[in-house]
Amino acid sequence: MGGQFSSRMEAKDGSFGFDFAGTYTAVEPMRLIVAEFGERELRVEFSEGPEGVTVRETFDGENTHSEEQQRAGWQAILDSFGRYVEGKG
């Protein structure tokens, strides 16, 4: 695989942001994305069900923020992505 990605993640109000970069290690269209960033891994699974598509992210946490803060941050990203793909954001 080996494709690279790099982007800037930032709050809409500009109060917080960080650079996010890594390497894709597996991609199965419409099913799975796996990427490494630093010493950590991110796995994103897409599964279609009767009420639409479920997106499940699993990632290695970091030590700077609590698990709750990390969950809230990633959930906010997923919520924003959901609004975007549904044409509501």
CNS distance restraints for C-alpha pairs under 8 A (distance, minus, plus):
assign (resid   1 and name CA) (resid  24 and name CA) 6.36 0.50 0.50
assign (resid   1 and name CA) (resid  25 and name CA) 5.30 0.50 0.50
assign (resid   1 and name CA) (resid  26 and name CA) 6.08 0.50 0.50
assign (resid   1 and name CA) (resid  27 and name CA) 7.69 0.50 0.50
assign (resid   2 and name CA) (resid  23 and name CA) 5.73 0.50 0.50
assign (resid   2 and name CA) (resid  24 and name CA) 5.47 0.50 0.50
assign (resid   2 and name CA) (resid  25 and name CA) 5.74 0.50 0.50
assign (resid   3 and name CA) (resid  23 and name CA) 5.58 0.50 0.50
assign (resid   3 and name CA) (resid  24 and name CA) 5.24 0.50 0.50
assign (resid   3 and name CA) (resid  25 and name CA) 7.60 0.50 0.50
assign (resid   4 and name CA) (resid  21 and name CA) 7.47 0.50 0.50
assign (resid   4 and name CA) (resid  22 and name CA) 5.83 0.50 0.50
assign (resid   4 and name CA) (resid  23 and name CA) 4.49 0.50 0.50
assign (resid   4 and name CA) (resid  24 and name CA) 6.22 0.50 0.50
assign (resid   5 and name CA) (resid  21 and name CA) 5.37 0.50 0.50
assign (resid   5 and name CA) (resid  22 and name CA) 5.51 0.50 0.50
assign (resid   5 and name CA) (resid  23 and name CA) 6.21 0.50 0.50
assign (resid   5 and name CA) (resid  24 and name CA) 7.53 0.50 0.50
assign (resid   6 and name CA) (resid  19 and name CA) 7.30 0.50 0.50
assign (resid   6 and name CA) (resid  20 and name CA) 5.66 0.50 0.50
assign (resid   6 and name CA) (resid  21 and name CA) 4.06 0.50 0.50
assign (resid   6 and name CA) (resid  22 and name CA) 6.61 0.50 0.50
assign (resid   7 and name CA) (resid  19 and name CA) 5.93 0.50 0.50
assign (resid   7 and name CA) (resid  20 and name CA) 5.33 0.50 0.50
assign (resid   7 and name CA) (resid  21 and name CA) 6.32 0.50 0.50
assign (resid   8 and name CA) (resid  17 and name CA) 7.04 0.50 0.50
assign (resid   8 and name CA) (resid  18 and name CA) 5.87 0.50 0.50
assign (resid   8 and name CA) (resid  19 and name CA) 4.53 0.50 0.50
assign (resid   8 and name CA) (resid  20 and name CA) 5.96 0.50 0.50
assign (resid   9 and name CA) (resid  17 and name CA) 5.40 0.50 0.50
assign (resid   9 and name CA) (resid  18 and name CA) 5.39 0.50 0.50
assign (resid   9 and name CA) (resid  19 and name CA) 6.12 0.50 0.50
assign (resid   9 and name CA) (resid  20 and name CA) 6.75 0.50 0.50
assign (resid  10 and name CA) (resid  14 and name CA) 6.24 0.50 0.50
assign (resid  10 and name CA) (resid  15 and name CA) 7.76 0.50 0.50
assign (resid  10 and name CA) (resid  16 and name CA) 5.73 0.50 0.50
assign (resid  10 and name CA) (resid  17 and name CA) 3.91 0.50 0.50
assign (resid  10 and name CA) (resid  18 and name CA) 6.43 0.50 0.50
assign (resid  11 and name CA) (resid  15 and name CA) 6.04 0.50 0.50
assign (resid  11 and name CA) (resid  16 and name CA) 5.46 0.50 0.50
assign (resid  11 and name CA) (resid  17 and name CA) 6.19 0.50 0.50
assign (resid  20 and name CA) (resid  37 and name CA) 7.91 0.50 0.50
assign (resid  21 and name CA) (resid  37 and name CA) 6.19 0.50 0.50
assign (resid  22 and name CA) (resid  35 and name CA) 6.61 0.50 0.50
assign (resid  22 and name CA) (resid  36 and name CA) 5.51 0.50 0.50
assign (resid  22 and name CA) (resid  37 and name CA) 4.22 0.50 0.50
assign (resid  22 and name CA) (resid  38 and name CA) 7.05 0.50 0.50
assign (resid  23 and name CA) (resid  35 and name CA) 5.41 0.50 0.50
assign (resid  23 and name CA) (resid  36 and name CA) 5.33 0.50 0.50
assign (resid  23 and name CA) (resid  37 and name CA) 6.50 0.50 0.50
assign (resid  24 and name CA) (resid  33 and name CA) 7.32 0.50 0.50
assign (resid  24 and name CA) (resid  34 and name CA) 5.89 0.50 0.50
assign (resid  24 and name CA) (resid  35 and name CA) 4.16 0.50 0.50
assign (resid  24 and name CA) (resid  36 and name CA) 6.44 0.50 0.50
assign (resid  25 and name CA) (resid  33 and name CA) 7.90 0.50 0.50
assign (resid  25 and name CA) (resid  34 and name CA) 5.53 0.50 0.50
assign (resid  25 and name CA) (resid  35 and name CA) 5.18 0.50 0.50
assign (resid  25 and name CA) (resid  36 and name CA) 6.85 0.50 0.50
assign (resid  26 and name CA) (resid  32 and name CA) 7.44 0.50 0.50
assign (resid  26 and name CA) (resid  33 and name CA) 5.78 0.50 0.50
assign (resid  26 and name CA) (resid  34 and name CA) 4.95 0.50 0.50
assign (resid  26 and name CA) (resid  35 and name CA) 6.93 0.50 0.50
assign (resid  27 and name CA) (resid  31 and name CA) 7.91 0.50 0.50
assign (resid  27 and name CA) (resid  32 and name CA) 5.59 0.50 0.50
assign (resid  27 and name CA) (resid  33 and name CA) 4.62 0.50 0.50
assign (resid  27 and name CA) (resid  34 and name CA) 6.40 0.50 0.50
assign (resid  28 and name CA) (resid  32 and name CA) 4.93 0.50 0.50
assign (resid  28 and name CA) (resid  33 and name CA) 6.53 0.50 0.50
assign (resid  30 and name CA) (resid  46 and name CA) 6.45 0.50 0.50
assign (resid  31 and name CA) (resid  45 and name CA) 5.71 0.50 0.50
assign (resid  31 and name CA) (resid  46 and name CA) 4.82 0.50 0.50
assign (resid  31 and name CA) (resid  47 and name CA) 6.53 0.50 0.50
assign (resid  32 and name CA) (resid  43 and name CA) 7.31 0.50 0.50
assign (resid  32 and name CA) (resid  44 and name CA) 5.67 0.50 0.50
assign (resid  32 and name CA) (resid  45 and name CA) 4.61 0.50 0.50
assign (resid  32 and name CA) (resid  46 and name CA) 6.17 0.50 0.50
assign (resid  33 and name CA) (resid  43 and name CA) 5.85 0.50 0.50
assign (resid  33 and name CA) (resid  44 and name CA) 5.09 0.50 0.50
assign (resid  33 and name CA) (resid  45 and name CA) 6.61 0.50 0.50
assign (resid  34 and name CA) (resid  41 and name CA) 7.24 0.50 0.50
assign (resid  34 and name CA) (resid  42 and name CA) 5.66 0.50 0.50
assign (resid  34 and name CA) (resid  43 and name CA) 4.45 0.50 0.50
assign (resid  34 and name CA) (resid  44 and name CA) 6.32 0.50 0.50
assign (resid  35 and name CA) (resid  41 and name CA) 5.74 0.50 0.50
assign (resid  35 and name CA) (resid  42 and name CA) 5.20 0.50 0.50
assign (resid  35 and name CA) (resid  43 and name CA) 6.56 0.50 0.50
assign (resid  36 and name CA) (resid  40 and name CA) 5.67 0.50 0.50
assign (resid  36 and name CA) (resid  41 and name CA) 4.43 0.50 0.50
assign (resid  36 and name CA) (resid  42 and name CA) 6.22 0.50 0.50
assign (resid  37 and name CA) (resid  41 and name CA) 6.22 0.50 0.50
assign (resid  37 and name CA) (resid  42 and name CA) 7.79 0.50 0.50
assign (resid  40 and name CA) (resid  59 and name CA) 7.28 0.50 0.50
assign (resid  40 and name CA) (resid  60 and name CA) 5.37 0.50 0.50
assign (resid  40 and name CA) (resid  61 and name CA) 7.59 0.50 0.50
assign (resid  41 and name CA) (resid  59 and name CA) 5.53 0.50 0.50
assign (resid  41 and name CA) (resid  60 and name CA) 5.62 0.50 0.50
assign (resid  42 and name CA) (resid  57 and name CA) 7.08 0.50 0.50
assign (resid  42 and name CA) (resid  58 and name CA) 5.87 0.50 0.50
assign (resid  42 and name CA) (resid  59 and name CA) 4.29 0.50 0.50
assign (resid  42 and name CA) (resid  60 and name CA) 6.74 0.50 0.50
assign (resid  43 and name CA) (resid  57 and name CA) 5.66 0.50 0.50
assign (resid  43 and name CA) (resid  58 and name CA) 5.11 0.50 0.50
assign (resid  43 and name CA) (resid  59 and name CA) 6.11 0.50 0.50
assign (resid  44 and name CA) (resid  55 and name CA) 6.83 0.50 0.50
assign (resid  44 and name CA) (resid  56 and name CA) 5.62 0.50 0.50
assign (resid  44 and name CA) (resid  57 and name CA) 4.50 0.50 0.50
assign (resid  44 and name CA) (resid  58 and name CA) 6.49 0.50 0.50
assign (resid  45 and name CA) (resid  54 and name CA) 8.00 0.50 0.50
assign (resid  45 and name CA) (resid  55 and name CA) 5.73 0.50 0.50
assign (resid  45 and name CA) (resid  56 and name CA) 5.14 0.50 0.50
assign (resid  45 and name CA) (resid  57 and name CA) 6.50 0.50 0.50
assign (resid  46 and name CA) (resid  53 and name CA) 6.47 0.50 0.50
assign (resid  46 and name CA) (resid  54 and name CA) 5.70 0.50 0.50
assign (resid  46 and name CA) (resid  55 and name CA) 4.76 0.50 0.50
assign (resid  46 and name CA) (resid  56 and name CA) 6.56 0.50 0.50
assign (resid  47 and name CA) (resid  53 and name CA) 5.53 0.50 0.50
assign (resid  47 and name CA) (resid  54 and name CA) 5.25 0.50 0.50
assign (resid  47 and name CA) (resid  55 and name CA) 6.70 0.50 0.50
assign (resid  48 and name CA) (resid  52 and name CA) 5.77 0.50 0.50
assign (resid  48 and name CA) (resid  53 and name CA) 4.33 0.50 0.50
assign (resid  48 and name CA) (resid  54 and name CA) 6.24 0.50 0.50
assign (resid  49 and name CA) (resid  53 and name CA) 5.95 0.50 0.50
assign (resid  49 and name CA) (resid  54 and name CA) 7.26 0.50 0.50
assign (resid  61 and name CA) (resid  67 and name CA) 7.27 0.50 0.50
assign (resid  61 and name CA) (resid  70 and name CA) 7.45 0.50 0.50
assign (resid  65 and name CA) (resid  69 and name CA) 6.02 0.50 0.50
assign (resid  65 and name CA) (resid  70 and name CA) 6.39 0.50 0.50
assign (resid  66 and name CA) (resid  70 and name CA) 6.29 0.50 0.50
assign (resid  67 and name CA) (resid  71 and name CA) 6.10 0.50 0.50
assign (resid  68 and name CA) (resid  72 and name CA) 6.12 0.50 0.50
assign (resid  69 and name CA) (resid  73 and name CA) 6.10 0.50 0.50
assign (resid  70 and name CA) (resid  74 and name CA) 6.18 0.50 0.50
assign (resid  71 and name CA) (resid  75 and name CA) 5.95 0.50 0.50
assign (resid  72 and name CA) (resid  76 and name CA) 6.13 0.50 0.50
assign (resid  73 and name CA) (resid  77 and name CA) 6.45 0.50 0.50
assign (resid  74 and name CA) (resid  78 and name CA) 6.25 0.50 0.50
assign (resid  75 and name CA) (resid  79 and name CA) 6.01 0.50 0.50
assign (resid  76 and name CA) (resid  80 and name CA) 6.13 0.50 0.50
assign (resid  77 and name CA) (resid  81 and name CA) 6.15 0.50 0.50
assign (resid  78 and name CA) (resid  82 and name CA) 6.06 0.50 0.50
assign (resid  79 and name CA) (resid  83 and name CA) 6.31 0.50 0.50
assign (resid  80 and name CA) (resid  84 and name CA) 6.20 0.50 0.50
assign (resid  80 and name CA) (resid  89 and name CA) 7.15 0.50 0.50
assign (resid  81 and name CA) (resid  85 and name CA) 6.26 0.50 0.50
assign (resid  82 and name CA) (resid  86 and name CA) 6.11 0.50 0.50
assign (resid  83 and name CA) (resid  87 and name CA) 6.12 0.50 0.50
assign (resid  83 and name CA) (resid  88 and name CA) 4.86 0.50 0.50
assign (resid  83 and name CA) (resid  89 and name CA) 4.86 0.50 0.50
assign (resid  84 and name CA) (resid  88 and name CA) 5.85 0.50 0.50
assign (resid  84 and name CA) (resid  89 and name CA) 4.76 0.50 0.50
